[in-house]
């Protein structure tokens, strides 16, 4: 090895048992850590679109409809959904952890979700007891054919839906 190679090796490779030289110094390292922290915190918080709470009741010929899955699809943004209870009441979900719907105009369609095969047979089998609901599902059961449109505007908004 030539003496020039030794000098070059000392400047390129850090010492084995000593601190690693830094061009940034202590101030630069602090600023780098601060920048990484700021970037990681940028993803925290709600942010995103304005989402407000929406509840309501679904009826068919004046009677509450249970086990109805509602789809609220905004013109822009993520859809919301809800399921009616025994009294036809629903509350929309934006995602698993957040209730509500995006503010704006929504196309709404519904789907019946039977809890068991017997309920499905009542809906679709011979002498179906829910013939009124069957007709409503044909009209309101598809995103492409439903005439239902609602404006979601304020938090706590109540949107009652009559499937007639």
N, C-alpha and C positions, 0 to 999 in steps of 0.2 A: 504494500500500500504506500502510496506517495504521501507526502505531508499535506498536499493540497486536498487529497481525498479525506484525510482525517479531519481537517478543518471543515470541509463541506459536510461530513457526516455529523459532526458536533452541532452544526447549525440546523440541520434538517431533522434529526431524530432527537426527541426529548430525553433527558436523563432518566435512567431506570428507577432511581429511588427519590427523585426530587419532584417538586411541583411542575406542572405542565405550564410552560410559558403561554401567556395570552396577549394577543394584540389589543383586546378590548379593555383590559384592566378591570378593576373592581367596579367602577362606575358603569362601564359598558355591560358587564355581566348583570348588574342590577337592572339596567334598562331593558335588557333582553328578557329577563324574568318578568318584569312589569308588562312588557308587550305581550308575552305568552298568556299571562293572567288576564289581561284586558280582552284578548281574542277569545279565550275560553268563556268569559263571562258574557260575551255578546250573545250567546245562544240561550242564556237564562231569561226567565220571565215569559209572559204570555205572548206578546207580540202578535204578528199575523193579522188576519182579518177580524173585523168586529163581529163578535158572536153574542147573541142575546137569548135569554130564556123564552121558550115558547111552550104553551100547554093548550089543551082544548079537549073537546068531546066529539066523538064521531057517532052519528046516528044514521039509521036507514029506516025511512018511513016513520020517523019520530021515536024509534027505539034505539037504545045504545047498542053498539056492536063491539063485542069483545074478541080478543085474539086477532086483531087487525094490525098488520104491519104497515106503517106509513113511511113513505119515502118523500123527503123534501129536497129537491135538487135545485140549487141556485143557478142563475145564469153564469156566474163566475164563482169558482171555489168548490169546496168539499161538501157533499150532500150530508144531510142529517136524517135521523130516523127515530121512530117511536113505536111502541106497541100499546094497544088499548087494553084496559083492564075490564072487569065484569061490568063496570058502569060506563064503558066507552071512553074513559078518560085516558089521555096520553101526555107525555112530557118528552120533548125532543132531546136527542143525544147528538152532539157534534162529533165526539169520539169517546173512547172508553172512559176517559177521565174528565170530560167536560160536557156539560149540558148546553143545549141551545141550538141555534141555527145562525148562519151567516146573514147579516142584514142585506136585504135586496129582494128581488122578485124570484119566486120559487115555483117550479112545476111540481105538483103533488100527485102521486098515485098510490094505490093501496093493494095489499095482498092479504088474503086470509091465511092464517097459520094455525091449522088444527093442532090440538094438543095430543090427540090420539087417533087411531084409525076409525073409531066409532064416530068421532066428530067429523072426520073427513067424509064418511059415508052419509051422514046427515046432510052434508053440504052438496054432495055430488051424486049420491046414489038414487035409486028409484024412490019416488015420492019425497024428494028432498024437502026438508022443513024450511030451508033458508032460500027459497026460490027468489025472493026479493033481493037478497044479498047476492045471489048468483048473477042476476041481471045488473046489479050495481058494479060487481067486479068486472063484468064484460066492458062496462063503460069507463070505469075508473082504474082498472087493473093494469094498465100499461103506460109507461112514460110517453109513448108515441101517440096514444089515443085519448088520454085523459084531458078533460077540459078544465081541470082544477088548477088555478093559479092564485097564489097569495103573496102579498107583500109583507115581509118580515121587517119591522121597523124599530120597535122599542123593546127593552127588557121587560119581561113579565107579560108579554103579549099573549092574548087568548085568541086562538083560531079554532072555532067550532066548524066542523065539516058535516054537511048533510048530504048523504049519498041517496038521492031520490031519482 
